[in-house]
Amino acid sequence: MAHSVVSGARQVPGAAVLDDARRLATRLQEAGVGPGDRVALLLRNDIAFMTATLATTALGGVAVPVNWHFTAREAAYVIDDCDAKALIIHADLLHRLGPQFPPGLLDRRLVIAVDVPEDIAAACHIPPEDCRPPAGSEMLSEVIASCSPWDGETPPPSMAMLYTSGTTGNPKGVLRLGPSTPNRQGYNGIFDAGARVLLPTPLYHSAPNRFAVMTFHEKGTLVLMPRFDPEETLRLIERHHITTMFIVPTMFVRLLKLPEAVSVEIEHGSHI
């Protein structure tokens, strides 16, 4: 399988993802995003997440993934605390959280809304009327269609700024400085052009985020799941010949609890 990002029935070549990212970078630069500036991402596991991350880092900016399970108060805190120049957000989250944000929070920064794809809408039970951005929103699809590709020199990949959990008080933003090029030692050796990486874990967490960024930059194939489902995980492993995935122990437990007949059915079905 060639270098690409997969989500549901969508499979976008890596070159096309980069082209979309460079077009988005043009718009972000127009809004004042430059080296060191933050761009908040309130996005589920979606190809748009990679587009937004690559656009931000192309300008030397810092992507700040925001937990999409947050309440409006929690999300607004992160957006304000990191002093984001822009917010890129799935349409349903803008519908739900936008009216609850503090006055002026969105007015002070560029906001780009992202249509919710069918696979994510189905997995997250999002009603059709919430899958399109509110009227008057600046939309990612229109930005990509209208902007020319940014033609600057792309810096080495850098890590996102993640906010901590399990702390007292408000979360703390953790900024990792410098490039994040794999050193080929230890598990870093999994990042190569032949890697086929499945991520059913949220990209707003540090390890899945790093796996996604490094897999893409090393020209592997990245398969994203909007939500973990044990049977669908097995299907995707078979369908895409997955070599690596990042999951947590509770996901392993759910996989192990599947009846053996389910695993056999999925394995045989993949060869039909």
N, C-alpha and C positions, 0 to 999 in steps of 0.2 A: 504494500500500500504506500503510495507516494505521500510526501510531506503534506499534511492537511490537518484541519480541525473538524471533528465530527460531533454533531448533536442531533439526536433523533434521526430523521431521514435526511438531514442536511449534511453534506460533506463539502467543505470549502478548501480548495488548494491553499497551501501556505502563502504562495505569491499573491493570491487574491486577498487574503486576510491582511497582508502587509500593505497592499495598495489601498485598501479601505482605511487602514490605520493612518497612512500618510495623508489621506484626504481629510480625515478627522483632525490630524495634527495641524493642518492648515487653519482649520476653524479655531482650534484651541489657541494657537499662536495669535490669531486675530484678537482673541479675548484676553491676551496678556500672559498666557502660560509660557514660562521659560524655565531655565535651569533652576532646580530646587523648588519650584512651585508645586503645590499639591492639587491633584484632581481626585475627587471622591467618586467611588464607584458603588452605587447601590444596585447591584446586578446579581442575578442568580447565575448558576453555571450555564453559560451561553457563549456562543462564538463572539457576541458583542463584548463580552468581558475581555477576551483576548485583544480584540480590536482597540478597545479603550485603553488597555494597559500598554500596548505597543505604541499607540499614538502619544500617550503621555511621556513614556520613557524616550521616545525619539527626540523629543524637545528637551531632554534632560530633566524633565519633571518627575514627580514622585506619585505613583498611584496609591490611593488610600482606599482599599476595599472596606465596605461597611456591611456589617451583619444585617441581612435583609429580614431577619426575625425581630430586629429591634423595634421598640416603640418609637413614635415620632420624637419624643423627648430624647431618647438615647441616640437615635440617628442624628438629630440636630446637634447634639453635643459634639459628636465626632466631626461633623462637617464644619462646625464653627471652630472647634479647638485646633484642628489642623490648618485652619485658614485656607480652605479649599478655594481655588480660583474658579473651579467649575465642578458641576455635579452631573454625572451620567447615570440615568436611572431608568429601570423598567417601568413601562406605562402604568401597570396596576399598582406599583408602589407609589408612584407619583399621585395617582388617584386617592390612595388610602392615606398616605402620610402628608402629602403636600398641604391640605387644608389645616392640618394640626401643627405644622411647623410654626415657630415663633415669627411674628411679623418681620418682614424684611430679610429673612434668612435666604430666600431664593432670589430676591430682587438684587442682592449684592454680588451675584455670581452667575456665570453662564450655566444654564440648565439645558441639557440635551436628553430628550426622552427616547426610549427604545421600545418599538413594538414587541409584544410578547409572542414568541413563536408558538406554533401549535403544540409541539412536544412539551414545552414548559407549561403552557396553559393546561394541558391534560394532566400532567404530573402533579401540578400544584392546585388544580381545581379552580382555575381563574375564569370567571364568567367572560363571555365574548366582549361585552361592553367595556370591560376594563383592560382589554388587551391593546387597545389603541390609546395614544396619549390624549390628555384633555385638549380641548379646542385651543388653538393659538400656541401650542407648544412647539419648540424647535425640535425637529425629529432627526434622529441619527441617519435614517435612510435618505432624507432630503439633503442633509449635510454632505454625505458621501457622494450623492449624485451631483451636487452643485459645486463642490470644491475641487480645485486642482491638487494633485499630490504635492505634499511638502517635499522640497528637494534638498534639504540640509543633510549633513553627514550624521548617520545614526551612531550614537554612542554604544558602548558595550551594554549588555543587559544589566539591569539593576533590580534590587529587591523592593517590594512594596513596603509601605509603612503600615504596619499592623497595630491594631489597638488590643491591649491586653484584656484578659478576662480573669475572673477569680480574685481580683484585687479589691481592697477597700476603697470606698469613694468611687470616683469616676474612672473609666478605663484610661490607660496611659499609652500614648502613641510611641512606638518603638521604631526608630529610623536606623536602618543599617546602611552604612556609608560604603561607597566604592562599588566597583563592578562585581558581578556574581558569576564569573565564568567557572564552569565545572573544572575541577582539578584532576579528574579521571581516577582519583583514589577512592577506595571504599565504594559506597553505593552511588557515588557520582558517575561511576562507569556505566550506569544504565542509560545515561543521556547520550544518545547517538542517533544517527540517521535511521537506524533500523528499529528504534524503540517504538512500541505501540502501547501507549499508556492510557489506562482507564482511570478516570477520576469521578467517583460517585460522592466524594467528600467536597464540602463547600470551598470555593476558591477564596473566600474571605478569611480562611484559616491559613497559617503560615506555610505548613508543609505542602498541602495541595497546591497552594499558589506557586510555590517554588517549583514543584514538579511540572506544573503547566508551563511556566515561563521557560524553564530550562529545556523541556521537551521541544517546545516550539523553536527556540533559538538553535537547537542542535539538529533541527529538521526531522524530528520524529513525527509520529502521528498521535494526535491527542484526541481521545474520545471522552466527551463530557456527558455526565448524567445530571439532570436537574434535581433529582432526589434519588436516594438509595432504594432499590428494590431488589431483593435477593435473586428472584427468578430472572429479572431483566439483566442483572449483573452477569449471570451465567450465560445468557443469550449473547450479550455483547462480547464476552470473552471468546466464545466460539466464533461469532460472526467476524470479529476483527482480528482474531489470532493475537490477543493481548499478551504482551511479554511482561508488563509491569503494571501494578495498580497501587494506589495508596488508599487503604481503608483502615478503620479503627477496630478494636477487638469486638465491640458489640455487633459490627457488621459481619465479622467472621462467625460469630455465634449464630446469627440469623441464617447465614449460608449453611452452616453445619446442621441446623435444625430442619432444613428442607428434606422432604421424603426422598429416598434414593430414586424412586420412580420419576420424580421431577427432573433430576439431573440426567437420567438416562434418556428421557424424552427430549430434553433440550439438546443433548449431544447428538442423538440420532436425527433430530429434526434439522440440525445445522447442515447435514450432509444430503438432505433431500433436494 
